Amino acid sequence: MDLSNLAVIIAAAACSPNPDERKAAEQSLDQIKHTPQHLIRVLQIVVDGGCDPAVRQAASIHFKNFIAKHWDPHSGDQSKILLSDKNVVRDQILVYVSQLPPILRVQMGECLKTIIYADYPEQWPHLLDWVKHNLQDQQVYGALFVLRIMSSKYEFKSDEDRTPIYRVVEETFPHLLNIFDKLVQIESPSLEVADHIKLICKIFWSCIYLELPRPLFVPNFFNAWMGLFLNILERPVPLEGQPEDPELRKSWGWWKTKKWVAHILNRLYTRFGDLKLQNPENKAFAQMFQTNYAAKILECHLKLLNVIRIGGYLPDRVINLILQYLSNSIPKNSMYALLQPHLDVLLFEIIFPLMCFNDDDQVLWDEDPHEYVRKGYDIIEDLYSPRTASMDFVTELVRKRGKDNFPKFIQFIVGIFKRYSEAPLEQKPYRQKDGALLAVGTLCDKLRQNEPYKSELENMLVQHVFPEFSSPAGHLRAKAAWVAGQYANINFSDQTNFSKALHCVISGMRDPELPVRVDSVFALRSFIDACKNLDEIRPVLPQLLDEFFKLMNEVENEDLAFTLETIVYKFGEEISPYALGLCQNLASAFWKCVDTDNGDDEADDTGALAAVGCLRAISTILESISSLPHLYGQIEPYLLPIMRKMLTTDGQDVFEEVLEIVSYITTFSPTISLDMWSLWPLIMEALVDWAIDFFPNILVPLHNYISRGSEHYLTCKQPDYQQSLWSVISSLMANKNIDDSDLEPAPKLIGIVLQTCKGQVDHCVEPYLRITLDRLRGAEKSSFKCLLIEVVANAFYYNASLTLGILQRFGFATEILTIWLHMLQEKKKSGAHANFKGEHDKKVCILGLTSILSLPAGQLPGEVLPPVFRALLELLVAYKDQLAEAAKAEEEDDEDGDDDNMDDFETDEEDDEENPDETDDSTLRKLAAQAKDFRSYSDDDEFSDDDYSDDEELDSPIDEVDPFILFMDAVTAMQASDSLRFQSLRQTLDPHYEGLANNIAQHTEQRRAEILKEQLEKQQASTTVAS
């Protein structure tokens, strides 16, 4: 197809207002996109300056999407793009990338990123040569553009994955330095110069992010770079051309270069210039950096900050980076000595004003309160915020250098409180009071731990915080709620003050200003956590919940849902009258968050987090009503649409939370409805296609379906659930690319089927045993081997004769018993059992081996019986001991449950402040010692994750089976039916095993008595209830 026709089709597919025409064009593109040279022709349209800009833009998007999908497919199939076409594309895209207008260069940059990440250096070895050549030619910007992408590929790589970047640095950094030097010397530089310098800085940043390249250890070379960075940091940005618009101004090229230089200097300072963090060979560099540059950078930063003190402009991100540098200087004695003479000006004339409510805040508050709320709770915004960096600086200062600065700073804050209180209404410094309240809230941990402040906190709240709940300034009402929440858990000497604060916060949820309502909800969570008498809240609980949902309809904020979660958790079953309404409202709020998430890229994180918060709150409600099963049927219809939609690929971000909801409903509903059964195929499809990482979460609802809905599982043929389960498990178990640890739920599911459907799934035993034994042959992880052996144990418990016959047909009966008994005998260094560590694991083995013991003499070879019997005795004793230890630990936990009160815990940090560097060393040594202790345990595997599992908590049909009684009944039956066999078996026991046997016999009689007593007590209780 010629270029003109292809351009017409691309334009129609992207821009035609006629849906039919657009669809036909899309179909045409689908038909021709894999033809030879198609990609080359699309690229020619993109770079054709005579072509319509809209068509070029559409072609660039089509080109980018095709490259992203087909250049390096995950399957490894490269046939969709010919190698010859790839070679042409790689060559041509380099020629044109720097010549394209910015809107197209962005798309080509994404394409280059995909290609370089996939092909460099193996399939594109000459790329570095092209970059080097063009760094010395007229294509400097194009070379920098490509080099930035190359370096970003290795930014987060470490060790051997980082090797290619070493050559890149060695061969390009001298050229970069030369270019950088020439650019810095240009008089009256243009914005294009700033763009070039910014790219050089970004390349340097990527190359040093994790590791300092060796060439930079050469003093002259490093000094040359640092001279240029300091030049950019110190020199004023050009006044001409600065945009008036604040958003455009902070993104202006020259401010961007200053930001990237500050970024680089922070990285060098914190990662490579800190003596304590360096290995021996890098300590010389760290010492050189501290001696030659750390103080110079500090001096430059203080000069820059002085600009904002006298009313000049500095972008928020640059202020944030400078304050990060200053915060990192506080613990270092030499740097703190340089900082100390400037501290008063810095703290009271620069830092504190940054903490205060300002003009930009007021504009946002008035014009877009939703955006004000979003920014206030956005973690990413915090990373760039001067206010957050100011709070961090103050926190670090009073933590590390509190003796000199904490009293002085608090005296300053008290002075503001006093001036505010004494000023007439029209002259009150509202914004300074806002900053003072922010400071008090920020330093809450320090104030709560240290006298004389600790004993004055309640008085401070009453005098300086509570009055602001009725302030005419909305931002002060919001700040009062936030500060009150920070101190909700102090010991109030007068409980009426706690009550007053609580009710002020609740009233704040009805404030006319949205930010006040949101901050009040956030604070409420702390008050509910701290509330010792829920009667404070009970009378207003319905109104409280109404205000919640009004707010959730206005704003997506995960903290709203988390506060609701706290309320539900605190009130437990008392929330049941509101459970249906809560779930309805949360479901509606969830859909709203999802719609926002899909429709607005900027709101993605906020909407996604709020959606997760809604689902977590729903789960908490479902958990709280577990003793009221009839409510689940009422709630289920409102949650079904969420479950059906979010158990597909649409719900990957919330899949775990949705599975938890499915688990609660299938666990606690009186019966599992057909609507809930309709989710089974969705779960299974997800598990096979993409959700293998969620297999442990999927195990719980599948367990419920099989164990609580066994009749439907066994009898339904449309769909056939037995066939569905077999198809999925056999497919996963046969896939050698899936790691053993990811497959652990599969043998557990097989065990659930065999235990639950005893006597009803004979046809399943052979195929399940076959895939289990096939996987066992290649299994490496011991915990997975144990689970596979437990499938065999469950099969014996299901039907010992059937299972033995199948294993004998496989020719594997003797071998599997040998493996099983060997694993039971394996011990750790400490002498503890290495395998089958959990109570459930041991019980399954006992039931399986006891079933083997019960087989008639003709089916079981005589030589097998003695080792099986001895293994059973050891297992039963170990099981008995483990149960006793668990009971004792539970009893101790009950006794010690209230001993963890940390309210009176105080830390004395003043001793640390004399020499914080040495204190840090001491702390690090302690942590290292603790880590070493932990590793010594881990090496012995005493505390492996394999020891314990949430699966112990899953109900099982074998829960009602007492293994001691089952074993003794089997022994008694053998003694009665085949006394010679029994006597022969007894004669094989040495005194040790005779002792174990007597121990088990005595314990079994004790168990019979305990069970009989429990049954009598239940009968008496039911008789009492009936009468």
Solvent accessible surface area in square Angstrom, and as a share of the most:
residue,aa,sasa,rsa
1,M,99,0.44
2,D,81,0.42
3,L,70,0.35
4,S,74,0.48
5,N,79,0.41
6,L,1,0.00
7,A,16,0.13
8,V,101,0.58
9,I,30,0.15
10,I,2,0.01
11,A,24,0.19
12,A,16,0.13
13,A,14,0.11
14,A,60,0.47
15,C,74,0.44
16,S,9,0.06
17,P,127,0.80
18,N,70,0.36
19,P,87,0.55
20,D,112,0.58
21,E,89,0.40
22,R,83,0.30
23,K,124,0.52
24,A,55,0.43
25,A,8,0.06
26,E,80,0.36
27,Q,93,0.41
28,S,36,0.23
29,L,16,0.08
30,D,83,0.43
31,Q,143,0.63
32,I,33,0.17
33,K,43,0.18
34,H,78,0.35
35,T,58,0.34
36,P,84,0.53
37,Q,94,0.42
38,H,3,0.01
39,L,6,0.03
40,I,12,0.06
41,R,50,0.18
42,V,0,0.00
43,L,1,0.00
44,Q,67,0.30
45,I,6,0.03
46,V,0,0.00
47,V,27,0.15
48,D,69,0.36
49,G,64,0.61
50,G,78,0.75
51,C,29,0.17
52,D,79,0.41
53,P,103,0.65
54,A,54,0.42
55,V,19,0.11
56,R,27,0.10
57,Q,46,0.20
58,A,9,0.07
59,A,0,0.00
60,S,0,0.00
61,I,66,0.34
62,H,35,0.16
63,F,0,0.00
64,K,51,0.22
65,N,78,0.40
66,F,11,0.05
67,I,0,0.00
68,A,67,0.52
69,K,139,0.59
70,H,12,0.05
71,W,1,0.00
72,D,74,0.39
73,P,27,0.17
74,H,199,0.89
75,S,98,0.64
76,G,51,0.49
77,D,66,0.34
78,Q,78,0.35
79,S,86,0.56
80,K,91,0.39
81,I,9,0.05
82,L,85,0.42
83,L,124,0.62
84,S,68,0.44
85,D,9,0.05
86,K,15,0.06
87,N,67,0.34
88,V,52,0.30
89,V,0,0.00
90,R,11,0.04
91,D,86,0.45
92,Q,49,0.22
93,I,2,0.01
94,L,7,0.04
95,V,73,0.42
96,Y,71,0.27
97,V,1,0.00
98,S,25,0.16
99,Q,111,0.49
100,L,7,0.04
101,P,56,0.35
102,P,91,0.58
103,I,107,0.54
104,L,5,0.02
105,R,45,0.16
106,V,97,0.56
107,Q,25,0.11
108,M,1,0.00
109,G,9,0.09
110,E,85,0.38
111,C,1,0.01
112,L,0,0.00
113,K,85,0.36
114,T,38,0.22
115,I,0,0.00
116,I,0,0.00
117,Y,83,0.31
118,A,30,0.23
119,D,8,0.04
120,Y,5,0.02
121,P,41,0.26
122,E,128,0.57
123,Q,104,0.46
124,W,16,0.06
125,P,67,0.42
126,H,133,0.59
127,L,1,0.00
128,L,0,0.00
129,D,62,0.32
130,W,54,0.19
131,V,0,0.00
132,K,49,0.21
133,H,116,0.52
134,N,8,0.04
135,L,6,0.03
136,Q,122,0.54
137,D,59,0.31
138,Q,169,0.75
139,Q,50,0.22
140,V,30,0.18
141,Y,51,0.19
142,G,0,0.00
143,A,0,0.00
144,L,0,0.00
145,F,31,0.13
146,V,0,0.00
147,L,0,0.00
148,R,48,0.17
149,I,18,0.09
150,M,0,0.00
151,S,0,0.00
152,S,25,0.16
153,K,32,0.14
154,Y,5,0.02
155,E,16,0.07
156,F,142,0.59
157,K,79,0.33
158,S,58,0.38
159,D,104,0.54
160,E,134,0.60
161,D,85,0.44
162,R,3,0.01
163,T,73,0.42
164,P,34,0.21
165,I,2,0.01
166,Y,75,0.29
167,R,113,0.41
168,V,0,0.00
169,V,0,0.00
170,E,99,0.44
171,E,48,0.21
172,T,0,0.00
173,F,0,0.00
174,P,68,0.43
175,H,49,0.22
176,L,0,0.00
177,L,26,0.13
178,N,77,0.39
179,I,19,0.10
180,F,0,0.00
181,D,53,0.27
182,K,125,0.53
183,L,21,0.10
184,V,13,0.08
185,Q,124,0.55
186,I,72,0.36
187,E,156,0.70
188,S,108,0.70
189,P,24,0.15
190,S,60,0.39
191,L,83,0.41
192,E,113,0.51
193,V,13,0.08
194,A,0,0.00
195,D,48,0.25
196,H,19,0.08
197,I,0,0.00
198,K,46,0.19
199,L,15,0.07
200,I,0,0.00
201,C,0,0.00
202,K,46,0.19
203,I,1,0.00
204,F,0,0.00
205,W,25,0.09
206,S,1,0.00
207,C,1,0.00
208,I,0,0.00
209,Y,49,0.19
210,L,46,0.23
211,E,66,0.30
212,L,5,0.03
213,P,5,0.03
214,R,143,0.52
215,P,29,0.18
216,L,0,0.00
217,F,50,0.21
218,V,82,0.47
219,P,85,0.54
220,N,123,0.63
221,F,37,0.15
222,F,0,0.00
223,N,57,0.29
224,A,41,0.32
225,W,0,0.00
226,M,0,0.00
227,G,40,0.39
228,L,16,0.08
229,F,0,0.00
230,L,17,0.08
231,N,58,0.30
232,I,3,0.02
233,L,0,0.00
234,E,102,0.46
235,R,63,0.23
236,P,120,0.76
237,V,17,0.10
238,P,42,0.26
239,L,158,0.79
240,E,156,0.70
241,G,57,0.55
242,Q,29,0.13
243,P,33,0.21
244,E,166,0.74
245,D,65,0.34
246,P,97,0.61
247,E,111,0.50
248,L,112,0.56
249,R,69,0.25
250,K,94,0.40
251,S,60,0.39
252,W,22,0.08
253,G,8,0.08
254,W,11,0.04
255,W,16,0.06
256,K,58,0.25
257,T,1,0.00
258,K,5,0.02
259,K,36,0.15
260,W,29,0.10
261,V,0,0.00
262,A,0,0.00
263,H,34,0.15
264,I,0,0.00
265,L,0,0.00
266,N,12,0.06
267,R,44,0.16
268,L,0,0.00
269,Y,0,0.00
270,T,44,0.25
271,R,89,0.32
272,F,12,0.05
273,G,0,0.00
274,D,23,0.12
275,L,63,0.32
276,K,73,0.31
277,L,115,0.57
278,Q,23,0.10
279,N,71,0.36
280,P,113,0.71
281,E,117,0.52
282,N,23,0.12
283,K,90,0.38
284,A,78,0.60
285,F,12,0.05
286,A,0,0.00
287,Q,88,0.39
288,M,46,0.20
289,F,0,0.00
290,Q,30,0.14
291,T,94,0.55
292,N,62,0.32
293,Y,15,0.06
294,A,0,0.00
295,A,40,0.31
296,K,105,0.45
297,I,0,0.00
298,L,3,0.02
299,E,96,0.43
300,C,8,0.05
301,H,0,0.00
302,L,28,0.14
303,K,124,0.52
304,L,21,0.10
305,L,0,0.00
306,N,53,0.27
307,V,52,0.30
308,I,37,0.19
309,R,99,0.36
310,I,123,0.63
311,G,69,0.67
312,G,36,0.35
313,Y,62,0.23
314,L,8,0.04
315,P,6,0.04
316,D,80,0.42
317,R,45,0.17
318,V,0,0.00
319,I,8,0.04
320,N,3,0.02
321,L,2,0.01
322,I,0,0.00
323,L,0,0.00
324,Q,68,0.30
325,Y,0,0.00
326,L,0,0.00
327,S,17,0.11
328,N,54,0.28
329,S,0,0.00
330,I,0,0.00
331,P,20,0.13
332,K,29,0.12
333,N,62,0.32
334,S,75,0.48
335,M,4,0.02
336,Y,12,0.04
337,A,61,0.47
338,L,82,0.41
339,L,0,0.00
340,Q,81,0.36
341,P,106,0.67
342,H,88,0.39
343,L,4,0.02
344,D,71,0.37
345,V,62,0.36
346,L,3,0.02
347,L,1,0.01
348,F,43,0.18
349,E,80,0.36
350,I,9,0.05
351,I,0,0.00
352,F,3,0.01
353,P,65,0.41
354,L,35,0.17
355,M,0,0.00
356,C,11,0.07
357,F,6,0.03
358,N,60,0.31
359,D,94,0.48
360,D,111,0.57
361,D,20,0.11
362,Q,58,0.26
363,V,80,0.46
364,L,44,0.22
365,W,12,0.04
366,D,94,0.49
367,E,136,0.61
368,D,61,0.32
369,P,38,0.24
370,H,87,0.39
371,E,49,0.22
372,Y,44,0.17
373,V,4,0.03
374,R,55,0.20
375,K,82,0.35
376,G,54,0.52
377,Y,54,0.20
378,D,27,0.14
379,I,119,0.60
380,I,85,0.43
381,E,50,0.22
382,D,57,0.30
383,L,98,0.49
384,Y,100,0.38
385,S,26,0.17
386,P,17,0.11
387,R,63,0.23
388,T,30,0.18
389,A,5,0.04
390,S,0,0.00
391,M,40,0.18
392,D,77,0.40
393,F,0,0.00
394,V,0,0.00
395,T,51,0.30
396,E,33,0.15
397,L,1,0.00
398,V,3,0.02
399,R,108,0.39
400,K,21,0.09
401,R,18,0.07
402,G,0,0.00
403,K,104,0.44
404,D,79,0.41
405,N,2,0.01
406,F,6,0.03
407,P,69,0.43
408,K,73,0.31
409,F,1,0.00
410,I,20,0.10
411,Q,136,0.61
412,F,51,0.21
413,I,2,0.01
414,V,79,0.45
415,G,21,0.20
416,I,1,0.00
417,F,5,0.02
418,K,123,0.52
419,R,122,0.45
420,Y,13,0.05
421,S,66,0.43
422,E,120,0.54
423,A,22,0.17
424,P,66,0.41
425,L,112,0.56
426,E,140,0.63
427,Q,126,0.56
428,K,41,0.17
429,P,38,0.24
430,Y,51,0.19
431,R,87,0.32
432,Q,72,0.32
433,K,4,0.01
434,D,3,0.02
435,G,0,0.00
436,A,0,0.00
437,L,0,0.00
438,L,13,0.06
439,A,1,0.00
440,V,6,0.03
441,G,0,0.00
442,T,28,0.17
443,L,4,0.02
444,C,11,0.06
445,D,79,0.41
446,K,15,0.06
447,L,8,0.04
448,R,61,0.22
449,Q,44,0.19
450,N,26,0.13
451,E,99,0.44
452,P,91,0.57
453,Y,42,0.16
454,K,59,0.25
455,S,78,0.51
456,E,93,0.41
457,L,8,0.04
458,E,23,0.10
459,N,69,0.36
460,M,27,0.12
461,L,2,0.01
462,V,54,0.31
463,Q,99,0.44
464,H,31,0.14
465,V,0,0.00
466,F,9,0.04
467,P,68,0.43
468,E,7,0.03
469,F,33,0.14
470,S,96,0.62
471,S,7,0.04
472,P,98,0.61
473,A,16,0.13
474,G,10,0.10
475,H,14,0.06
476,L,0,0.00
477,R,34,0.13
478,A,5,0.04
479,K,34,0.15
480,A,0,0.00
481,A,1,0.00
482,W,47,0.17
483,V,0,0.00
484,A,2,0.01
485,G,7,0.07
486,Q,48,0.21
487,Y,0,0.00
488,A,2,0.01
489,N,92,0.47
490,I,25,0.13
491,N,101,0.52
492,F,17,0.07
493,S,107,0.69
494,D,64,0.33
495,Q,103,0.46
496,T,92,0.54
497,N,28,0.14
498,F,10,0.04
499,S,22,0.14
500,K,107,0.46
501,A,1,0.01
502,L,0,0.00
503,H,76,0.34
504,C,29,0.17
505,V,0,0.00
506,I,9,0.05
507,S,56,0.36
508,G,10,0.10
509,M,2,0.01
510,R,131,0.48
511,D,16,0.09
512,P,119,0.75
513,E,58,0.26
514,L,8,0.04
515,P,3,0.02
516,V,4,0.02
517,R,34,0.12
518,V,2,0.01
519,D,28,0.14
520,S,0,0.00
521,V,1,0.00
522,F,60,0.25
523,A,1,0.01
524,L,0,0.00
525,R,69,0.25
526,S,39,0.25
527,F,1,0.00
528,I,0,0.00
529,D,87,0.45
530,A,20,0.16
531,C,7,0.04
532,K,179,0.76
533,N,82,0.42
534,L,29,0.15
535,D,82,0.42
536,E,42,0.19
537,I,0,0.00
538,R,91,0.33
539,P,97,0.61
540,V,42,0.24
541,L,6,0.03
542,P,54,0.34
543,Q,96,0.43
544,L,2,0.01
545,L,8,0.04
546,D,85,0.44
547,E,23,0.10
548,F,0,0.00
549,F,16,0.07
550,K,122,0.52
551,L,2,0.01
552,M,11,0.05
553,N,86,0.44
554,E,66,0.30
555,V,12,0.07
556,E,29,0.13
557,N,9,0.04
558,E,25,0.11
559,D,18,0.09
560,L,2,0.01
561,A,0,0.00
562,F,43,0.18
563,T,0,0.00
564,L,0,0.00
565,E,29,0.13
566,T,19,0.11
567,I,0,0.00
568,V,0,0.00
569,Y,170,0.65
570,K,66,0.28
571,F,6,0.03
572,G,22,0.21
573,E,92,0.41
574,E,77,0.34
575,I,0,0.00
576,S,21,0.13
577,P,105,0.66
578,Y,64,0.24
579,A,0,0.00
580,L,56,0.28
581,G,30,0.28
582,L,3,0.01
583,C,0,0.00
584,Q,64,0.28
585,N,54,0.28
586,L,0,0.00
587,A,7,0.05
588,S,66,0.43
589,A,3,0.02
590,F,0,0.00
591,W,72,0.25
592,K,71,0.30
593,C,5,0.03
594,V,24,0.14
595,D,94,0.49
596,T,36,0.21
597,D,36,0.19
598,N,120,0.62
599,G,67,0.64
600,D,65,0.34
601,D,123,0.64
602,E,154,0.69
603,A,14,0.11
604,D,51,0.26
605,D,93,0.48
606,T,26,0.15
607,G,0,0.00
608,A,30,0.23
609,L,84,0.42
610,A,3,0.03
611,A,4,0.03
612,V,32,0.18
613,G,0,0.00
614,C,1,0.01
615,L,0,0.00
616,R,102,0.37
617,A,0,0.00
618,I,0,0.00
619,S,5,0.03
620,T,17,0.10
621,I,0,0.00
622,L,0,0.00
623,E,93,0.42
624,S,19,0.12
625,I,0,0.00
626,S,39,0.25
627,S,69,0.44
628,L,46,0.23
629,P,54,0.34
630,H,106,0.47
631,L,20,0.10
632,Y,1,0.00
633,G,45,0.43
634,Q,84,0.37
635,I,1,0.00
636,E,13,0.06
637,P,75,0.47
638,Y,93,0.35
639,L,1,0.01
640,L,10,0.05
641,P,65,0.41
642,I,1,0.01
643,M,0,0.00
644,R,98,0.36
645,K,92,0.39
646,M,6,0.03
647,L,1,0.01
648,T,45,0.26
649,T,82,0.48
650,D,89,0.46
651,G,1,0.01
652,Q,83,0.37
653,D,121,0.62
654,V,11,0.06
655,F,1,0.00
656,E,88,0.39
657,E,33,0.15
658,V,0,0.00
659,L,1,0.01
660,E,75,0.34
661,I,1,0.01
662,V,0,0.00
663,S,15,0.10
664,Y,38,0.14
665,I,1,0.01
666,T,1,0.00
667,T,47,0.27
668,F,65,0.27
669,S,4,0.03
670,P,84,0.53
671,T,104,0.61
672,I,19,0.10
673,S,39,0.25
674,L,129,0.64
675,D,66,0.34
676,M,1,0.00
677,W,5,0.02
678,S,48,0.31
679,L,0,0.00
680,W,2,0.01
681,P,58,0.37
682,L,45,0.23
683,I,0,0.00
684,M,8,0.03
685,E,109,0.49
686,A,2,0.01
687,L,2,0.01
688,V,69,0.40
689,D,97,0.50
690,W,63,0.22
691,A,0,0.00
692,I,40,0.20
693,D,110,0.57
694,F,47,0.20
695,F,0,0.00
696,P,79,0.50
697,N,47,0.24
698,I,0,0.00
699,L,3,0.01
700,V,45,0.26
701,P,0,0.00
702,L,0,0.00
703,H,8,0.04
704,N,6,0.03
705,Y,0,0.00
706,I,0,0.00
707,S,31,0.20
708,R,100,0.36
709,G,12,0.12
710,S,31,0.20
711,E,135,0.61
712,H,47,0.21
713,Y,2,0.01
714,L,23,0.11
715,T,88,0.51
716,C,25,0.15
717,K,116,0.49
718,Q,165,0.73
719,P,60,0.38
720,D,47,0.24
721,Y,6,0.02
722,Q,19,0.09
723,Q,101,0.45
724,S,30,0.19
725,L,0,0.00
726,W,67,0.23
727,S,56,0.36
728,V,11,0.07
729,I,0,0.00
730,S,20,0.13
731,S,59,0.38
732,L,7,0.04
733,M,3,0.01
734,A,69,0.54
735,N,59,0.30
736,K,142,0.60
737,N,144,0.74
738,I,25,0.13
739,D,84,0.43
740,D,18,0.09
741,S,47,0.30
742,D,51,0.27
743,L,0,0.00
744,E,31,0.14
745,P,4,0.03
746,A,0,0.00
747,P,3,0.02
748,K,48,0.20
749,L,1,0.00
750,I,0,0.00
751,G,3,0.03
752,I,19,0.10
753,V,0,0.00
754,L,2,0.01
755,Q,12,0.05
756,T,23,0.14
757,C,0,0.00
758,K,90,0.38
759,G,57,0.55
760,Q,108,0.48
761,V,0,0.00
762,D,71,0.37
763,H,122,0.55
764,C,12,0.07
765,V,1,0.00
766,E,51,0.23
767,P,33,0.21
768,Y,3,0.01
769,L,1,0.01
770,R,109,0.40
771,I,21,0.11
772,T,0,0.00
773,L,3,0.01
774,D,67,0.35
775,R,14,0.05
776,L,13,0.06
777,R,149,0.54
778,G,56,0.53
779,A,9,0.07
780,E,151,0.68
781,K,77,0.33
782,S,54,0.35
783,S,17,0.11
784,F,0,0.00
785,K,64,0.27
786,C,8,0.05
787,L,21,0.10
788,L,0,0.00
789,I,0,0.00
790,E,10,0.05
791,V,1,0.00
792,V,0,0.00
793,A,0,0.00
794,N,10,0.05
795,A,0,0.00
796,F,1,0.00
797,Y,32,0.12
798,Y,10,0.04
799,N,55,0.28
800,A,16,0.12
801,S,49,0.32
802,L,53,0.27
803,T,0,0.00
804,L,7,0.03
805,G,24,0.23
806,I,2,0.01
807,L,1,0.00
808,Q,95,0.42
809,R,160,0.58
810,F,62,0.26
811,G,64,0.61
812,F,10,0.04
813,A,13,0.10
814,T,105,0.61
815,E,87,0.39
816,I,0,0.00
817,L,11,0.06
818,T,82,0.47
819,I,52,0.26
820,W,0,0.00
821,L,19,0.09
822,H,107,0.48
823,M,10,0.05
824,L,16,0.08
825,Q,111,0.49
826,E,70,0.31
827,K,111,0.47
828,K,30,0.13
829,K,175,0.74
830,S,69,0.45
831,G,47,0.45
832,A,44,0.34
833,H,52,0.23
834,A,25,0.20
835,N,8,0.04
836,F,4,0.02
837,K,29,0.12
838,G,2,0.02
839,E,50,0.23
840,H,58,0.26
841,D,26,0.14
842,K,13,0.05
843,K,20,0.08
844,V,2,0.01
845,C,0,0.00
846,I,0,0.00
847,L,3,0.01
848,G,0,0.00
849,L,0,0.00
850,T,2,0.01
851,S,17,0.11
852,I,1,0.00
853,L,1,0.01
854,S,69,0.44
855,L,5,0.03
856,P,76,0.48
857,A,50,0.39
858,G,81,0.78
859,Q,74,0.33
860,L,7,0.03
861,P,61,0.38
862,G,59,0.57
863,E,129,0.58
864,V,21,0.12
865,L,9,0.04
866,P,23,0.15
867,P,37,0.23
868,V,0,0.00
869,F,10,0.04
870,R,72,0.26
871,A,9,0.07
872,L,0,0.00
873,L,0,0.00
874,E,53,0.24
875,L,9,0.04
876,L,0,0.00
877,V,25,0.14
878,A,19,0.15
879,Y,15,0.06
880,K,39,0.17
881,D,64,0.33
882,Q,36,0.16
883,L,65,0.33
884,A,61,0.47
885,E,116,0.52
886,A,44,0.34
887,A,60,0.46
888,K,130,0.55
889,A,50,0.39
890,E,113,0.51
891,E,106,0.47
892,E,78,0.35
893,D,97,0.50
894,D,112,0.58
895,E,123,0.55
896,D,76,0.39
897,G,51,0.49
898,D,136,0.70
899,D,104,0.54
900,D,115,0.59
901,N,110,0.57
902,M,125,0.56
903,D,84,0.43
904,D,112,0.58
905,F,112,0.47
906,E,90,0.40
907,T,44,0.26
908,D,96,0.50
909,E,40,0.18
910,E,52,0.23
911,D,104,0.54
912,D,51,0.26
913,E,12,0.05
914,E,126,0.56
915,N,44,0.23
916,P,1,0.01
917,D,27,0.14
918,E,112,0.50
919,T,38,0.22
920,D,37,0.19
921,D,53,0.27
922,S,36,0.23
923,T,64,0.37
924,L,91,0.46
925,R,159,0.58
926,K,130,0.55
927,L,97,0.48
928,A,60,0.47
929,A,54,0.42
930,Q,112,0.50
931,A,43,0.33
932,K,135,0.57
933,D,83,0.43
934,F,133,0.56
935,R,134,0.49
936,S,66,0.43
937,Y,116,0.44
938,S,52,0.33
939,D,109,0.57
940,D,29,0.15
941,D,57,0.29
942,E,47,0.21
943,F,131,0.55
944,S,22,0.14
945,D,131,0.68
946,D,50,0.26
947,D,13,0.07
948,Y,160,0.61
949,S,49,0.32
950,D,117,0.61
951,D,34,0.17
952,E,68,0.30
953,E,141,0.63
954,L,38,0.19
955,D,107,0.56
956,S,17,0.11
957,P,58,0.37
958,I,3,0.02
959,D,75,0.39
960,E,160,0.72
961,V,34,0.20
962,D,23,0.12
963,P,5,0.03
964,F,2,0.01
965,I,31,0.16
966,L,57,0.28
967,F,4,0.02
968,M,37,0.16
969,D,67,0.35
970,A,12,0.09
971,V,15,0.09
972,T,76,0.44
973,A,58,0.45
974,M,11,0.05
975,Q,88,0.39
976,A,91,0.71
977,S,98,0.63
978,D,46,0.24
979,S,63,0.41
980,L,151,0.75
981,R,40,0.15
982,F,16,0.07
983,Q,84,0.38
984,S,63,0.41
985,L,5,0.02
986,R,108,0.39
987,Q,148,0.66
988,T,60,0.35
989,L,19,0.09
990,D,69,0.36
991,P,118,0.74
992,H,111,0.49
993,Y,34,0.13
994,E,48,0.21
995,G,38,0.37
996,L,24,0.12
997,A,23,0.18
998,N,86,0.44
999,N,57,0.29
1000,I,0,0.00
1001,A,32,0.25
1002,Q,134,0.59
1003,H,32,0.14
1004,T,0,0.00
1005,E,104,0.47
1006,Q,99,0.44
1007,R,57,0.21
1008,R,85,0.31
1009,A,62,0.48
1010,E,63,0.28
1011,I,43,0.22
1012,L,104,0.52
1013,K,130,0.55
1014,E,88,0.40
1015,Q,93,0.41
1016,L,86,0.43
1017,E,89,0.40
1018,K,147,0.62
1019,Q,111,0.49
1020,Q,120,0.53
1021,A,56,0.43
1022,S,67,0.43
1023,T,90,0.52
1024,T,97,0.56
1025,V,130,0.75
1026,A,92,0.72
1027,S,123,0.79
